[in-house]
Amino acid sequence: MKTILRNITMIVLLLGAFAQVNASEAYTLLDTVLKSSDGKTAKVYLGVPLIVKKDMGKSSEVVIKGFQFENKIYSTMEKELLIAELDKGFKVAKKEANAVELVGTIEKELITENGIEVWEEQEEFFFEMCTQCHAAPSVAHHTMVEWEAVFGTMKVFAKLDGEESSYLLRYLKSNASNGLLKREH
Ligand code: HEC
């Protein structure tokens, strides 16, 4: 009986490991749309981490984790970075407190495993705008909240308009030490 139990445990563990290897981590390459199986949609911003569950040909089934406040999904409980907005009727899987999971499909063309590639254009703009007076600050050395605070002065210094500001601030926060990009340590 004991060995049977042990064998069953082994099989369960092996299956678990297999499932983990199968699901790969990736990011949205651009702002995109997540479609749920019942046809509802959610807007997902660029650079948002995804777990890819299944290859569906032109699209992939993915899971996105976040924290829900009304129809808005943030990367943290502190609402520092908006990562998705649910259209009417989009059903999320509730975890504990405000933690939720969004499940649906995204076009494969808009998914990348290379988290750096997502931000190439923004990075160029950052170097152009933010190295006129000092060396480029290290984006990953600040937290999202620090970026929010510093950026208030710097966007005026760099003479950015509203659209340029939100474009660049999203880059800074997404690449902050507690942002979206997972780094090797
Ligand atoms: C017109 C000149 C100018 C431009 C353009 C400029 N900065 Fe600065 N920056 C400064 C000065 C001066 C300081 C130091 C004084 C201060 O902190 O206000 C500074 C300081 C900083 C600091 C350090 C602040 C701290 O408290 O550690 C960061 C980070 C920074 N800048 C980021 C940026 C970013 C991002 C941009 C592009 C959006 C930018 N800067 C564009 C002049 C500029």
Residues whose N, C-alpha, C, O or C-beta is under 5 A from the ligand:
A	BS01	HEC	M129 C130 Q132 C133 P137 V150 M154 K155 F157 A158
